[in-house]
């Protein structure tokens, strides 16, 4: 079972990482998540972001995540406490 969190993208940190202001957490998540989490995207389904990760850059990521309501399927937390996971735009209705 994958932990899932939702929230709004607030600050791009690199071509594949950003801050997520967490607003919702899936019932039954195995781990706890703070109100602001650093996310490193292992994959993404974001309109406007190139499919090939080597083509990602900070500007295109800003366009896709800043002020967008996002879903993050968490795969793990790294040794620095940063979440790794798949990020996508959340569907209609918020989830």
Secondary structure, 3 states (H helix, E strand, C coil): CCEEEEEEEEEEEECCEEEEEEEEECCCCCCCCCCEEEEEEEEEECCCCCCCHHHCCHHHHHHHHECCEEEEEEEEECCCCCEEEEEEECCCCCC
